[in-house]
Amino acid sequence: MPRDQMDRDLIALLQANARESTAELARKLGVARTTVIARLERLERSGVIVGYTVRLGLDEAERGVQAWVGITTEPKSARDVTRRLAALPELRQLCSVSGEFDYLALIRTDSTARLDVLLDEIGEIDGVTKTTTSVVLALRVDRTA
């Protein structure tokens, strides 16, 4: 976990622009460049920062079809279902959740036709008893890094 406010501020700056130079980060934080480098190394080493990524512009991000799929499974099938779902290249996130479903899967495909095929594949996985799909129409707020 971040140790203090400077760690949190540094992480926020990187989430806004992961390509920001250490010199610019230091200027914005009001500290020496070596301090930023040391903090980044510590945050990476401790697993707080596990990588840097590219965020696509809205035009790219809105291409294709994105859907949340609620998945209900049979008892004791979690390991096999999770393994099979993880093998799907269109799977972006898989969360075990409380409530009506056992899992929520975020799926991104290039078309509704591919989504339809993928949903059939998910429904055919041994241990999956039910799926409920909500197609994303528009992204209103995105605070993910």
C-alpha positions in Angstrom: 0.0 0.0 0.0 1.1 3.6 -0.5 2.8 4.8 2.6 1.9 8.4 2.6 0.3 11.3 0.7 3.3 11.7 -1.6 3.0 8.1 -2.7 -0.7 8.6 -3.4 0.0 11.8 -5.3 2.7 10.1 -7.3 0.4 7.3 -8.2 -2.4 9.7 -9.2 0.0 11.5 -11.5 1.1 8.3 -13.1 -2.5 7.2 -13.6 -3.2 10.4 -15.4 0.0 10.0 -17.6 2.2 7.0 -17.1 4.7 8.5 -19.6 5.4 11.5 -17.5 9.1 12.0 -17.0 10.6 11.6 -13.5 11.8 15.2 -13.7 8.3 16.4 -14.5 6.8 14.3 -11.7 9.4 15.7 -9.3 8.5 19.2 -10.3 4.8 18.6 -9.8 5.4 17.0 -6.4 7.9 19.6 -5.3 10.7 17.0 -4.6 14.0 16.0 -6.0 14.1 13.7 -9.1 16.0 11.1 -7.1 13.2 11.0 -4.5 10.7 10.2 -7.3 13.0 7.5 -8.6 13.4 5.9 -5.2 9.7 6.0 -4.5 8.9 4.4 -7.9 11.4 1.7 -7.3 9.9 1.0 -3.8 6.3 1.0 -5.1 7.3 -1.4 -7.9 9.3 -3.7 -5.6 6.4 -3.9 -3.1 3.9 -4.7 -5.8 1.8 -1.5 -5.5 2.8 -0.6 -9.1 2.8 -3.7 -11.2 3.0 -2.2 -14.6 2.4 0.7 -17.0 -0.2 0.6 -19.7 -1.7 2.4 -22.6 -5.2 3.8 -22.4 -6.9 4.1 -25.8 -8.8 7.3 -26.8 -12.6 7.2 -26.8 -12.8 6.5 -30.5 -10.6 3.3 -30.1 -12.2 2.3 -26.8 -15.7 2.6 -28.2 -15.1 0.3 -31.2 -16.5 -3.1 -30.8 -18.9 -4.4 -28.3 -18.4 -4.6 -24.5 -20.7 -6.5 -22.2 -20.9 -7.5 -18.5 -21.9 -11.2 -18.2 -23.3 -12.5 -14.9 -22.4 -16.1 -14.5 -24.0 -18.6 -12.1 -22.1 -21.9 -11.6 -22.7 -25.3 -9.9 -21.1 -25.8 -6.5 -17.5 -27.0 -6.6 -17.0 -26.1 -10.2 -15.3 -22.7 -9.6 -11.8 -23.8 -10.4 -12.6 -25.4 -13.8 -15.0 -22.6 -14.8 -12.4 -19.9 -13.9 -9.7 -21.7 -15.9 -11.9 -22.1 -19.0 -13.1 -18.4 -18.8 -9.5 -17.2 -18.4 -8.6 -18.9 -21.7 -11.0 -16.7 -23.6 -9.0 -13.8 -25.3 -12.0 -11.5 -25.2 -12.3 -11.7 -21.4 -11.0 -8.4 -19.9 -12.0 -9.0 -16.2 -13.4 -11.8 -14.1 -14.7 -11.0 -10.6 -16.2 -13.4 -8.1 -19.1 -11.5 -6.5 -21.8 -11.8 -3.9 -25.4 -11.7 -4.9 -27.4 -13.1 -7.8 -24.3 -14.4 -9.7 -21.1 -16.2 -8.8 -19.0 -14.2 -11.3 -19.1 -11.0 -13.3 -17.1 -11.1 -16.6 -16.3 -8.1 -18.7 -16.1 -9.2 -22.3 -15.0 -7.1 -25.3 -15.6 -8.4 -28.8 -15.4 -6.9 -32.3 -19.0 -7.5 -33.1 -22.4 -8.6 -31.7 -22.1 -11.7 -33.8 -18.9 -12.6 -32.0 -20.4 -11.8 -28.7 -23.3 -14.1 -29.5 -20.9 -17.0 -30.3 -18.9 -16.3 -27.2 -22.0 -16.3 -24.9 -22.9 -19.7 -26.3 -19.4 -20.9 -25.6 -19.6 -19.6 -22.0 -23.0 -21.2 -21.5 -21.6 -24.6 -22.7 -18.8 -24.7 -20.1 -19.3 -27.6 -17.7 -20.5 -26.1 -14.4 -22.1 -22.9 -15.8 -25.8 -23.0 -15.1 -26.9 -19.6 -16.2 -25.6 -16.4 -17.8 -27.2 -12.9 -17.9 -25.7 -10.3 -20.2 -25.8 -6.5 -20.2 -24.3 -4.9 -23.3 -22.5 -1.6 -22.5 -24.2 1.2 -24.5 -22.0 4.1 -23.4 -19.1 4.7 -21.0 -20.1 7.6 -18.7 -17.3 7.6 -16.2 -14.0 5.8 -16.4 -11.5 6.1 -13.5 -9.6 3.0 -14.4 -5.9 3.3 -15.1 
